[in-house]
Amino acid sequence: MLLDEGSGANFHETNEWWIYSGELRRPLATSLRGACSCGWRGETSYPLSWEDVDRNAPHLYDTRQLKDEWARHIDDVEARAVPVPDVLVALLD
């Protein structure tokens, strides 16, 4: 996610979805989608109900569906992972 702080070429990045509340001329998020630092993006966009978001504790908003989708992604990554050979592990140690 990007939060435009001005007219410059550099932008502050954040994955704090509640920043996009529409307040103070910020963009307004209407849905949430899972993401991973590896570049994976969830297939499903989940509607965001701002009426259910506690402005003083937005982290309490129910994001279980996003976390479940991300957990399935991690399970898939782990299932395709290849163990590092012991020789390489010894070199790294």
Secondary structure by P-SEA (a helix, b strand, c coil): cccccccccbbbbbccccccccccccccccbbbbbccccccccbbbbbccccccccccccccaaaaaaaaaaaaaaaaaacccccaaaaaaac
